[in-house]
């Protein structure tokens, strides 16, 4: 996986101009709450999958809801450039 600074540089973003959070879409449907989830951040590179991203399932009556391909997500990067899904919502 390319480093965040490489992707941003390729898209002409300066690190100082980097948004705090990025709009993304879920790129794969996890099979369980312990499955890896990847996202696509179109503003950086619409063809690159980013992740795996830590994420949280949504509790629903009788279980949990898992994200599906194409669901909307909000992603932040920590100081080690690890992406985190802060929230997601069905498409």
HELIX and SHEET records of a PDB file:
HELIX    1   1 UNK A    4  UNK A   10  1                                   7    
HELIX    2   2 UNK A   15  UNK A   17  5                                   3    
HELIX    3   3 UNK A   42  UNK A   45  1                                   4    
SHEET    1   A 5 UNK A  49  UNK A  51  0                                        
SHEET    2   A 5 UNK A  38  UNK A  40 -1                                        
SHEET    3   A 5 UNK A  22  UNK A  26 -1                                        
SHEET    4   A 5 UNK A  72  UNK A  77 -1                                        
SHEET    5   A 5 UNK A  83  UNK A  89 -1                                        
SHEET    1   B 2 UNK A  58  UNK A  60  0                                        
SHEET    2   B 2 UNK A  63  UNK A  65 -1                                        
END                                                                             
